[in-house]
Amino acid sequence: MVIQIITTPSIPALPKIEDKKKIDVRYMLTPPFASVHIHWDNTIHELVYEIEEPIINEYEMAVLAKIEEAMLELININVAIEKTLEATTTYLDKTTRLLIDELNIKITPDSYNKLFYYLYRDFIGMNEIDPLLRDYFIEDIECNGIDSPIYVIHR
């Protein structure tokens, strides 16, 4: 069974909050894996937009790196550019399962789901910025260079 990654979540109704120091909102961007948490940070005295993605442990991180490396060598570009997102997702799922089997990797179904999200995000999506691009409420994203913070203009 292919994992369902919802790329067009429903648009949540956000509360109107006048005092930005009282903002504390969470909503899904890529259910059930990626969400956003917008809140006031008293330490830096700024409103913070944080992407929340599945937390992976060191073993899962090593497995992800191994699968990504093997995937880059194995991926068939003609099949990877499928006509539908569903076909591309199915191809990614089958290839991932094949690599896990061939590399004799032992992971739980929960770990597989988390790793598949990152593979989907990185191979089909737009890597780390993918959740940002899926946020209906973002009007603009700015960055002034390497190792600089990203500024998000939110409605």
C-alpha positions as CSV (number, residue, x, y, z in Angstrom):
1,M,0.0,0.0,0.0
2,V,1.4,3.4,-1.0
3,I,1.6,6.0,1.7
4,Q,-0.9,8.8,1.3
5,I,0.8,12.2,1.4
6,I,-1.8,14.9,1.0
7,T,-0.3,17.8,-1.0
8,T,-3.4,20.0,-1.0
9,P,-4.7,20.1,2.6
10,S,-7.9,22.0,3.5
11,I,-7.3,25.6,4.3
12,P,-7.8,26.2,8.0
13,A,-9.7,29.1,9.4
14,L,-7.1,31.2,11.3
15,P,-8.2,33.3,14.3
16,K,-7.9,37.1,14.1
17,I,-5.4,38.0,16.8
18,E,-4.5,41.7,17.3
19,D,-1.6,41.3,19.7
20,K,1.1,39.3,17.9
21,K,2.6,38.3,21.3
22,K,-0.5,36.1,21.8
23,I,-0.3,34.3,18.5
24,D,0.1,30.5,18.9
25,V,-1.3,28.7,15.8
26,R,-0.6,25.3,14.3
27,Y,-1.9,23.8,11.1
28,M,-1.1,21.0,8.7
29,L,0.8,21.7,5.4
30,T,1.5,18.1,4.2
31,P,-0.8,15.9,6.3
32,P,0.0,13.8,8.2
33,F,3.7,14.7,8.2
34,A,4.5,18.5,8.0
35,S,2.8,21.3,9.9
36,V,3.6,24.8,10.8
37,H,3.7,26.4,14.3
38,I,3.5,30.2,14.4
39,H,4.1,31.7,17.8
40,W,5.7,34.6,19.6
41,D,9.3,33.9,20.9
42,N,10.0,35.8,24.1
43,T,13.7,35.1,23.8
44,I,14.3,36.8,20.5
45,H,11.2,39.1,20.7
46,E,9.9,38.0,17.3
47,L,7.1,36.1,15.7
48,V,8.4,32.7,14.6
49,Y,7.3,30.5,11.8
50,E,8.5,27.0,12.4
51,I,8.1,24.0,10.1
52,E,7.4,20.8,12.1
53,E,8.4,17.6,10.3
54,P,8.8,14.0,11.6
55,I,11.7,13.6,14.0
56,I,14.1,10.9,12.9
57,N,16.8,9.3,15.1
58,E,20.4,8.7,14.1
59,Y,19.7,5.3,12.7
60,E,16.9,6.5,10.6
61,M,19.0,9.4,9.4
62,A,21.8,7.0,8.3
63,V,19.2,4.8,6.6
64,L,17.7,7.8,4.8
65,A,21.2,8.9,3.6
66,K,21.9,5.4,2.3
67,I,18.6,5.1,0.5
68,E,19.0,8.6,-1.1
69,E,22.5,7.7,-2.3
70,A,21.3,4.4,-3.8
71,M,18.2,6.1,-5.2
72,L,20.3,8.6,-7.2
73,E,22.2,5.7,-8.8
74,L,19.1,3.6,-9.5
75,I,16.3,6.0,-10.4
76,N,15.0,5.7,-14.0
77,I,14.4,9.3,-15.1
78,N,11.8,8.2,-17.8
79,V,9.7,6.5,-15.1
80,A,10.4,9.2,-12.6
81,I,8.7,11.7,-14.8
82,E,5.3,10.1,-14.7
83,K,2.2,11.8,-15.9
84,T,0.5,11.9,-12.5
85,L,1.6,12.5,-9.0
86,E,0.1,9.2,-7.9
87,A,2.2,7.3,-10.5
88,T,5.4,9.1,-9.4
89,T,4.6,8.4,-5.8
90,T,4.0,4.8,-6.5
91,Y,7.3,4.5,-8.4
92,L,9.1,6.2,-5.4
93,D,7.5,3.8,-3.0
94,K,8.3,0.7,-5.0
95,T,11.9,1.8,-5.5
96,T,12.3,2.6,-1.8
97,R,11.0,-0.8,-0.8
98,L,13.2,-2.5,-3.3
99,L,16.3,-0.7,-2.0
100,I,15.4,-1.4,1.6
101,D,15.2,-5.1,0.7
102,E,18.3,-5.2,-1.4
103,L,20.4,-3.2,1.2
104,N,19.0,-5.6,3.9
105,I,17.8,-2.6,6.0
106,K,15.6,-3.3,9.0
107,I,13.1,-0.6,9.8
108,T,9.7,-0.4,11.4
109,P,6.5,0.6,9.5
110,D,6.6,3.9,11.5
111,S,10.2,4.6,10.5
112,Y,9.3,3.7,6.9
113,N,6.5,6.3,6.9
114,K,8.8,9.0,8.2
115,L,11.6,8.2,5.8
116,F,9.2,8.0,2.9
117,Y,8.0,11.5,3.7
118,Y,11.6,12.9,3.5
119,L,12.2,10.9,0.2
120,Y,8.9,12.3,-1.2
121,R,9.8,15.8,-0.1
122,D,13.3,15.7,-1.5
123,F,12.7,13.7,-4.7
124,I,9.2,14.8,-5.8
125,G,8.9,18.0,-3.8
126,M,11.2,21.0,-3.4
127,N,13.5,19.7,-0.5
128,E,13.5,21.7,2.7
129,I,11.4,24.6,1.3
130,D,8.6,22.2,0.1
131,P,6.4,22.8,3.2
132,L,6.8,26.5,2.9
133,L,5.6,26.4,-0.7
134,R,2.5,24.4,0.3
135,D,1.4,27.1,2.8
136,Y,-1.7,28.8,1.4
137,F,-1.2,31.8,3.8
138,I,2.4,32.7,2.7
139,E,2.6,35.7,0.5
140,D,6.4,36.0,0.2
141,I,9.6,34.3,1.2
142,E,12.8,36.2,1.5
143,C,16.4,35.3,2.1
144,N,19.4,37.6,1.9
145,G,22.1,35.0,1.4
146,I,23.8,31.8,2.5
147,D,23.5,31.1,6.3
148,S,20.9,33.9,6.6
149,P,17.5,33.6,8.1
150,I,14.5,33.1,5.9
151,Y,11.8,35.7,6.3
152,V,8.2,34.6,5.7
153,I,5.4,37.1,4.9
154,H,2.2,35.5,6.2
155,R,-1.3,36.8,5.7
